[in-house]
Amino acid sequence: MRITMIGSGYVGLVSGACFADFGHDVVCVDKDQKKIDALHEGRMPIYEPGLDALVASNVKGGRLSFTTDLTDAVADADVVFIAVGTPSRRGDGHADLSYVHAAAADIARAIKGYTVVVTKSTVPVGTGDDVERIIRETNPDAEFAVVSNPEFLREGAAIGDFKRPDRIVVGTDDARAEEVMREVYRPLFINKSPILFMSRRTAELTKYAANAFLATKITFINEIADLCEKVGADVQGVSRGIGLDNRIGAKFLHAGPGYGGSCFPKDTLALLKTAQDSGVPQRIVESVVAVNDARKRAMGRKVIDALGGEVRKKTIAVLGLTFKPNTDDMRDSPAIDVVRVLQDNGAIIRATDPEGIEQAKLVIENVEYFDNAYEAMDGADAAVIVTEWDAYRALDFARAKKAMKAPILVDLRNIYPRDQVENAGFSYTAVGR
């Protein structure tokens, strides 16, 4: 099929490359000429494992191309996906839909023949109605259907998630559009990936409900971790003990410094705004957001406590800056708040991250950055693991101890067994253990 992807950011580029790999003819559109030029040169605007090779092979195969010309790309398309950003709107936390609305108007002016317009961006309930209205008002003669098809991609594992999804959610009541969407996803039928058809508004809410529930699991186990520290229990044992219950499940039950990234923070806020506007406040999600916001700074104070309550003029090595491994995404990363708390208390920060340094420089100031953990730990009074990159899972503690001023490790991701670190001569602080 001929597919046009409006927006060549994280969702649009990954989705477009995967659709092309299925054999569809895909054009990715973006208004940013520099981004398109970079893609033509094989340079990715984001870090996602395997994406550069996937893009290169499909460009070479003639199935994937990039352009700034939306009109031509849409005119020939069977399906047009809207995959533009929906950041939190300043002031009220509602999703900013200006990019979605602008894309809808642009698509309307370019449509020729029956076209299925699909919102891939994460959007509040009712956005599909807005897109349909905008297209109808802009081009009354257009023959089209508007469908919701939310993405459920994990950064760092997006290609696998797209090709082997737990489910595919499609929101439409239009029979013709349903058949088109079945054809779009037909290559996944061989994997027996379930495709769930529902109303458009139900599909839109499903995305927000999924992210809010996962954020709740993370926040729940983080609060249990705090209780574990007070009563002498081990949160990892608790996590295993409840996670093996099929009704609960083991995923997202790893205690740490709180959630961040491009989805959970903005999507929980957008859900709360929709709920408030509808007169049905979501009290559980309200608590999740408040607890998570407070937790990130609390992790900074945990590091201070590990150094005896005073960090002024002390040097701290921060290992890991991105909100999770295998991405360069710094959006709402817990590392930002951890570093700021330490800096507010007079600490000197030396930091490292395998992929996130350039993005970190845009949001964290007065930090000295290094290429690897040992360089960052040189002369440090303590080291703190904030992001669980593989590069930090097998540290040479003898080498680290020799390089550091004081052998203190704060493990905010519970990577290491306590005995291993303490036997190496370190003071060890973990989360909920």
C-alpha positions as MATLAB code, in Angstrom:
seq = 'MRITMIGSGYVGLVSGACFADFGHDVVCVDKDQKKIDALHEGRMPIYEPGLDALVASNVKGGRLSFTTDLTDAVADADVVFIAVGTPSRRGDGHADLSYVHAAAADIARAIKGYTVVVTKSTVPVGTGDDVERIIRETNPDAEFAVVSNPEFLREGAAIGDFKRPDRIVVGTDDARAEEVMREVYRPLFINKSPILFMSRRTAELTKYAANAFLATKITFINEIADLCEKVGADVQGVSRGIGLDNRIGAKFLHAGPGYGGSCFPKDTLALLKTAQDSGVPQRIVESVVAVNDARKRAMGRKVIDALGGEVRKKTIAVLGLTFKPNTDDMRDSPAIDVVRVLQDNGAIIRATDPEGIEQAKLVIENVEYFDNAYEAMDGADAAVIVTEWDAYRALDFARAKKAMKAPILVDLRNIYPRDQVENAGFSYTAVGR';
ca = [
       0.000    0.000    0.000;
       1.032    3.626   -0.382;
       1.523    5.112    3.065;
       2.420    8.674    4.002;
       3.712    9.461    7.479;
       3.309   13.098    8.566;
       6.062   13.707   11.088;
       9.491   12.055   11.028;
      10.188   12.064   14.734;
      10.317    9.039   17.001;
       6.910    7.530   16.230;
       6.751    8.556   12.578;
      10.226    7.396   11.631;
      10.079    4.065   13.446;
       6.569    3.327   12.162;
       7.422    4.414    8.628;
      10.578    2.298    8.493;
       8.746   -0.753    9.849;
       5.837   -0.366    7.413;
       8.372   -0.127    4.587;
      10.077   -3.260    5.872;
       6.704   -5.012    5.569;
       6.730   -4.147    1.864;
       4.560   -1.040    1.815;
       5.618    2.070   -0.115;
       6.242    4.724    2.552;
       6.974    8.442    2.370;
       7.946   10.224    5.596;
       7.160   13.953    5.599;
       8.611   16.617    7.866;
       8.717   20.413    7.695;
      12.243   20.450    9.117;
      14.490   20.567    6.048;
      17.593   19.817    8.132;
      16.013   16.653    9.473;
      15.051   15.483    5.986;
      18.528   16.295    4.656;
      20.059   14.284    7.489;
      17.787   11.317    6.763;
      18.781   11.437    3.105;
      22.376   11.176    4.297;
      21.564    8.228    6.560;
      21.819   10.205    9.825;
      19.045    9.490   12.337;
      17.480   12.346   14.355;
      17.090    9.992   17.337;
      18.966    7.061   18.830;
      17.047    3.802   18.588;
      18.883    0.471   18.339;
      18.731   -0.937   14.805;
      16.879    2.020   13.305;
      19.727    3.277   11.128;
      20.179   -0.124    9.490;
      16.423   -0.582    9.023;
      16.077    2.823    7.384;
      19.115    2.272    5.156;
      17.927   -1.106    3.874;
      14.459    0.166    3.003;
      15.743    3.331    1.366;
      18.053    1.130   -0.707;
      15.096   -1.132   -1.541;
      13.096    1.850   -2.790;
      10.302    1.396   -0.265;
      11.133    4.335    2.008;
      11.710    7.974    1.112;
      11.729   11.379    2.809;
      10.397   14.758    1.761;
       9.217   18.162    2.921;
       6.557   18.211    0.192;
       3.381   17.151    1.969;
       1.112   17.877   -0.994;
       2.664   15.357   -3.367;
       3.122   12.765   -0.640;
      -0.525   12.890    0.428;
      -2.001   13.069   -3.064;
      -0.764    9.579   -3.946;
      -1.415    7.932   -0.574;
      -3.921    5.257    0.364;
      -3.308    5.926    4.050;
      -1.951    9.052    5.755;
      -0.695    8.754    9.322;
      -0.497   11.814   11.557;
       2.544   11.265   13.779;
       3.384   14.772   14.955;
       4.189   15.869   18.487;
       1.553   16.469   21.153;
       3.592   18.006   23.991;
       2.060   19.172   27.237;
       0.626   22.655   26.837;
       2.251   25.196   29.093;
       0.051   26.266   31.962;
      -2.577   23.541   32.150;
      -0.950   20.219   31.164;
      -3.401   19.573   28.332;
      -1.970   18.050   25.171;
      -1.001   20.712   22.645;
      -2.892   19.708   19.501;
      -1.768   22.578   17.299;
       0.517   20.331   15.231;
      -2.245   17.743   14.773;
      -4.763   20.373   13.686;
      -2.284   21.947   11.272;
      -1.507   18.535    9.774;
      -5.223   17.823    9.328;
      -5.712   21.062    7.402;
      -2.665   20.384    5.226;
      -3.861   16.861    4.501;
      -7.330   18.130    3.582;
      -5.909   20.448    0.938;
      -3.831   17.645   -0.591;
      -6.279   14.713   -0.630;
      -7.143   13.184   -4.000;
      -9.457   10.198   -3.962;
     -10.487    8.070   -0.994;
      -7.921    8.348    1.797;
      -7.801    6.908    5.289;
      -6.382    9.482    7.705;
      -4.967    7.875   10.838;
      -4.031    9.602   14.087;
      -0.899    7.815   15.310;
       0.012   10.619   17.687;
      -1.160   10.259   21.264;
      -4.208   12.489   21.431;
      -7.034   13.166   23.924;
     -10.455   11.637   23.479;
     -12.381   13.445   20.753;
      -9.357   14.524   18.705;
     -10.434   12.270   15.848;
     -13.698   14.222   15.719;
     -11.690   17.453   15.473;
      -9.519   16.062   12.669;
     -12.601   14.937   10.757;
     -14.238   18.337   11.195;
     -11.119   20.218   10.072;
     -10.757   18.096    6.944;
     -14.450   18.437    6.109;
     -14.426   22.209    6.600;
     -11.191   22.670    4.650;
     -12.180   20.393    1.766;
     -15.928   19.636    1.679;
     -15.493   17.393   -1.371;
     -12.839   15.149    0.183;
     -13.560   11.436    0.328;
     -11.942   10.125    3.504;
     -12.266    8.396    6.863;
     -10.514    9.277   10.104;
      -9.156    6.408   12.207;
      -7.396    6.221   15.575;
      -4.399    3.870   15.733;
      -2.361    4.668   18.868;
       1.228    3.490   19.146;
       2.541    1.348   22.002;
       6.270    1.567   21.345;
       8.888    1.433   24.072;
      11.904    3.593   23.408;
      14.929    1.334   23.073;
      12.788   -1.583   21.894;
      10.523    0.154   19.378;
      11.284   -1.916   16.288;
      10.578   -5.180   18.088;
       7.424   -3.720   19.610;
       6.174   -2.635   16.191;
       6.887   -5.943   14.486;
       5.781   -8.172   17.359;
       3.088   -6.163   19.146;
       0.992   -7.388   22.067;
      -1.975   -5.977   20.171;
      -2.912   -3.469   17.471;
      -5.654   -1.031   18.447;
      -7.741    0.504   15.657;
     -10.578    2.908   16.305;
     -13.151    3.193   13.538;
     -16.800    2.484   12.797;
     -16.253    2.791    9.036;
     -16.296   -0.599    7.275;
     -14.231    0.600    4.313;
     -11.585    2.107    6.584;
     -11.491   -1.104    8.614;
     -10.614   -3.111    5.500;
      -7.859   -0.664    4.612;
      -6.373   -0.953    8.110;
      -6.523   -4.737    7.931;
      -4.487   -4.550    4.732;
      -1.983   -2.152    6.323;
      -1.339   -4.584    9.167;
      -1.801   -7.809    7.194;
       1.942   -8.613    7.359;
       1.590   -9.004   11.131;
      -1.107  -11.646   10.827;
       1.605  -14.264   10.342;
       2.700  -13.537   13.918;
      -0.934  -13.815   15.012;
      -0.803  -10.319   16.473;
      -4.329   -9.497   17.680;
      -5.926   -6.506   15.984;
      -8.654   -4.941   18.089;
     -11.314   -2.852   16.383;
     -13.304   -0.453   18.527;
     -14.820    3.004   18.365;
     -12.482    5.906   17.675;
     -12.954    7.491   21.095;
     -12.424    4.150   22.815;
      -9.117    3.702   20.987;
      -7.983    7.196   21.964;
      -8.741    6.559   25.632;
      -7.124    3.102   25.526;
      -3.714    4.666   24.879;
      -3.976    7.027   27.845;
      -5.374    4.332   30.121;
      -2.490    1.994   29.265;
       0.196    4.561   30.037;
      -1.523    5.732   33.210;
      -1.776    2.153   34.466;
       1.909    1.460   33.793;
       2.884    4.705   35.485;
       0.770    3.607   38.452;
       2.619    0.278   38.705;
       5.965    2.081   38.749;
       4.824    4.545   41.397;
       3.233    1.807   43.510;
       6.411   -0.255   43.755;
       8.436    2.894   44.470;
       6.256    3.655   47.475;
       6.513    0.030   48.613;
      10.303    0.430   48.310;
      10.188    3.347   50.738;
       8.222    1.194   53.175;
      10.724   -1.652   52.741;
      13.544    0.636   53.861;
      11.643    1.535   57.041;
      10.621   -2.007   58.045;
      13.721   -3.911   56.947;
      12.289   -5.681   53.890;
      13.673   -6.076   50.359;
      11.600   -4.571   47.551;
      13.109   -6.937   44.994;
      11.677   -9.874   46.933;
       8.324   -8.125   47.165;
       8.371   -7.425   43.417;
       9.053  -11.062   42.595;
       6.501  -12.235   45.106;
       3.664  -10.195   43.624;
       4.866  -10.149   40.002;
       4.537  -13.914   39.623;
       0.823  -13.497   40.231;
      -0.640  -13.537   36.708;
      -3.229  -10.994   37.772;
      -0.442   -8.504   38.480;
       2.504   -9.370   36.217;
       6.205   -8.710   36.747;
       6.771   -5.856   34.320;
       7.086   -2.263   35.586;
       7.606   -3.451   39.156;
      11.247   -2.372   39.445;
      11.840    0.241   42.127;
      13.895    3.247   41.099;
      14.038    7.036   40.835;
      10.651    7.460   39.146;
       9.371    7.465   35.580;
      10.264    9.984   32.879;
      10.440   10.090   29.101;
       8.283   11.333   26.296;
       5.064    9.499   27.195;
       4.214    8.858   30.838;
       4.688   12.408   32.187;
       2.723   14.189   29.459;
       0.118   11.463   28.970;
      -0.814   11.251   32.644;
      -1.212   15.039   32.728;
      -3.322   15.021   29.564;
      -5.548   12.272   30.973;
      -6.054   14.287   34.152;
      -6.997   17.372   32.136;
      -9.513   15.414   30.054;
     -10.976   13.879   33.206;
     -11.287   17.254   34.927;
     -12.957   18.771   31.876;
     -15.388   15.847   31.907;
     -16.173   16.220   35.579;
     -14.733   12.834   36.609;
     -11.388   13.431   38.361;
      -8.969   10.480   38.316;
      -7.766   10.517   41.917;
      -5.389    7.572   41.571;
      -3.608    9.103   38.596;
      -3.480   12.491   40.360;
      -1.611   10.822   43.220;
       0.696    8.987   40.809;
       1.759   12.255   39.174;
       2.333   13.997   42.518;
       4.276   11.103   44.039;
       6.467   10.679   40.958;
       7.315   14.377   40.799;
       8.394   14.347   44.445;
      10.334   11.121   44.115;
      12.884   12.418   41.631;
      14.089   15.089   44.033;
      13.923   12.623   46.913;
      16.489   10.503   45.075;
      18.837   13.475   45.080;
      18.433   13.683   48.850;
      19.127    9.941   49.111;
      22.524   10.557   47.522;
      23.185   13.387   49.999;
      22.278   11.099   52.911;
      24.676    8.447   51.587;
      27.474   11.015   51.913;
      26.624   11.808   55.504;
      24.203   14.637   54.808;
      26.709   17.079   53.307;
      27.830   17.360   49.673;
      29.067   20.950   49.446;
      32.229   21.056   47.329;
      32.134   17.279   46.988;
      32.424   15.659   43.563;
      29.756   13.177   42.512;
      29.924   10.969   39.430;
      26.514   10.469   37.796;
      26.336    7.327   35.678;
      23.441    7.480   33.228;
      21.441   10.543   32.247;
      18.676    9.451   29.855;
      15.321    8.451   31.310;
      15.987    4.812   30.366;
      18.695    2.791   28.571;
      19.013    2.473   24.777;
      17.746    5.954   24.008;
      19.146    9.477   23.912;
      15.872   10.900   25.259;
      16.296   13.280   28.199;
      12.672   14.372   28.456;
      11.644   14.428   32.138;
      14.568   12.167   33.007;
      14.979   11.584   36.760;
      18.652   12.453   36.311;
      17.712   16.095   35.744;
      16.165   16.448   39.201;
      18.819   14.331   40.904;
      21.587   16.522   39.495;
      19.761   19.748   40.346;
      19.241   18.719   43.968;
      22.923   17.868   44.285;
      23.939   21.130   42.640;
      21.539   23.097   44.842;
      23.414   21.634   47.806;
      26.800   22.633   46.441;
      27.975   19.401   44.796;
      30.259   19.261   41.756;
      28.881   16.950   39.076;
      30.844   14.754   36.677;
      28.499   12.792   34.402;
      28.502   10.203   31.652;
      25.994    8.443   29.409;
      26.528    6.183   26.367;
      24.120    8.131   24.125;
      22.557   11.044   25.999;
      25.343   13.546   26.581;
      24.470   15.904   23.729;
      20.809   16.000   24.764;
      21.769   16.333   28.427;
      23.826   19.436   27.672;
      20.612   21.127   26.537;
      18.848   20.649   29.884;
      21.549   20.299   32.571;
      24.062   23.094   33.107;
      27.375   23.336   34.958;
      28.212   19.659   34.529;
      31.466   18.170   33.281;
      30.763   15.313   30.864;
      32.931   12.252   30.231;
      32.971    9.400   27.729;
      32.876    6.547   30.243;
      32.175    5.688   33.863;
      35.799    5.454   34.985;
      36.651    8.912   33.676;
      33.594   10.309   35.454;
      34.505    8.550   38.718;
      38.098    9.817   38.730;
      38.520   11.763   41.964;
      34.830   11.504   42.893;
      33.568   11.382   46.468;
      30.716    9.121   45.364;
      29.151    7.561   42.271;
      25.420    7.288   41.610;
      23.820    5.018   39.020;
      20.739    6.794   37.691;
      20.136    4.913   34.413;
      20.726    1.163   34.112;
      22.754    1.068   30.892;
      24.482   -2.261   30.216;
      27.815   -0.428   30.398;
      27.291    0.001   34.157;
      26.198   -3.558   34.963;
      29.700   -5.028   35.289;
      31.858   -2.248   36.703;
      35.401   -3.070   37.761;
      35.107   -2.047   41.397;
      38.823   -2.404   42.090;
      39.534    0.047   39.287;
      36.733    2.351   40.427;
      37.922    2.327   44.037;
      41.446    3.217   42.965;
      40.141    6.133   40.869;
      37.686    7.548   43.396;
      38.416    9.762   46.383;
      35.894    7.811   48.477;
      34.355    4.382   47.715;
      30.661    5.238   47.918;
      28.098    3.866   45.426;
      24.446    4.858   45.311;
      22.569    2.429   43.073;
      19.197    3.976   42.204;
      18.391    1.083   39.850;
      19.271   -1.834   42.158;
      21.659   -3.305   39.592;
      24.085   -4.889   42.047;
      23.895   -7.378   44.902;
      24.873   -5.616   48.095;
      27.491   -8.246   49.029;
      29.376   -7.809   45.750;
      29.763   -4.065   46.222;
      30.540   -4.148   49.939;
      33.048   -6.964   49.530;
      34.859   -4.693   47.070;
      35.240   -2.152   49.866;
      32.426    0.195   48.936;
      29.682    1.765   50.979;
      26.488    0.762   49.147;
      23.082    2.428   49.092;
      20.198    0.997   47.050;
      16.453    1.583   46.730;
      14.079   -0.348   48.984;
      16.746   -2.815   50.108;
];
